[in-house]
Amino acid sequence: ITREDMCVIIARCLKVEDEVEMTYKDIHEISDYAVDSVAVLTKLGVIHGNNGYFMPKNNATRAETSKVLYNILKEE
């Protein structure tokens, strides 16, 4: 699963939507269907990029997925 698809699934599960501006250097690589999900999870502090890049087409590692889920659970 790609990082952007992970964001879409998690945002839909959380039922969160918001129009947020992002500053990732590779924002143009994020698929149209995933932009809002990536933006809102970034705003919530659930996901983070690396050196200004989100790398949306990279596969999500187990460690990244665990960290995202941990960040969600610690906020509740």
C-alpha positions as semicolon CSV with decimal commas, in nm:
position;residue;x (nm);y (nm);z (nm)
1;I;0,000;0,000;0,000
2;T;0,133;0,344;-0,085
3;R;0,173;0,621;0,167
4;E;-0,099;0,825;-0,002
5;D;-0,343;0,531;-0,003
6;M;-0,273;0,473;0,366
7;C;-0,370;0,836;0,431
8;V;-0,693;0,803;0,234
9;I;-0,798;0,491;0,426
10;I;-0,715;0,640;0,765
11;A;-0,882;0,975;0,693
12;R;-1,198;0,796;0,578
13;C;-1,198;0,579;0,891
14;L;-1,159;0,888;1,108
15;K;-1,421;1,070;0,900
16;V;-1,212;1,384;0,889
17;E;-1,219;1,635;0,607
18;D;-1,076;1,981;0,582
19;E;-0,923;2,205;0,322
20;V;-0,565;2,254;0,427
21;E;-0,267;2,388;0,240
22;M;0,045;2,169;0,232
23;T;0,406;2,262;0,181
24;Y;0,556;1,930;0,073
25;K;0,808;1,974;-0,209
26;D;0,655;1,678;-0,395
27;I;0,290;1,783;-0,357
28;H;0,248;1,755;-0,736
29;E;0,311;1,378;-0,705
30;I;0,017;1,323;-0,470
31;S;-0,286;1,184;-0,655
32;D;-0,589;1,411;-0,672
33;Y;-0,801;1,169;-0,469
34;A;-0,544;1,167;-0,187
35;V;-0,452;1,535;-0,154
36;D;-0,718;1,623;0,104
37;S;-0,647;1,315;0,314
38;V;-0,272;1,378;0,320
39;A;-0,332;1,743;0,405
40;V;-0,569;1,680;0,694
41;L;-0,354;1,407;0,849
42;T;-0,052;1,634;0,818
43;K;-0,243;1,915;0,989
44;L;-0,345;1,678;1,269
45;G;0,020;1,583;1,318
46;V;-0,054;1,218;1,243
47;I;0,184;1,197;0,946
48;H;0,505;1,374;0,865
49;G;0,724;1,405;0,564
50;N;1,098;1,367;0,543
51;N;1,311;1,672;0,463
52;G;1,009;1,847;0,313
53;Y;0,900;1,552;0,099
54;F;0,600;1,325;0,151
55;M;0,695;1,055;-0,101
56;P;0,333;0,959;-0,177
57;K;0,409;0,675;-0,418
58;N;0,648;0,496;-0,181
59;N;0,514;0,191;-0,005
60;A;0,424;0,249;0,358
61;T;0,650;0,046;0,583
62;R;0,528;-0,139;0,891
63;A;0,715;0,113;1,104
64;E;0,551;0,411;0,932
65;T;0,206;0,256;0,959
66;S;0,261;0,174;1,326
67;K;0,375;0,530;1,395
68;V;0,067;0,676;1,222
69;L;-0,167;0,450;1,419
70;Y;0,018;0,533;1,742
71;N;-0,015;0,906;1,672
72;I;-0,389;0,865;1,617
73;L;-0,442;0,664;1,935
74;K;-0,237;0,894;2,158
75;E;-0,455;1,190;2,050
76;E;-0,776;1,026;2,170
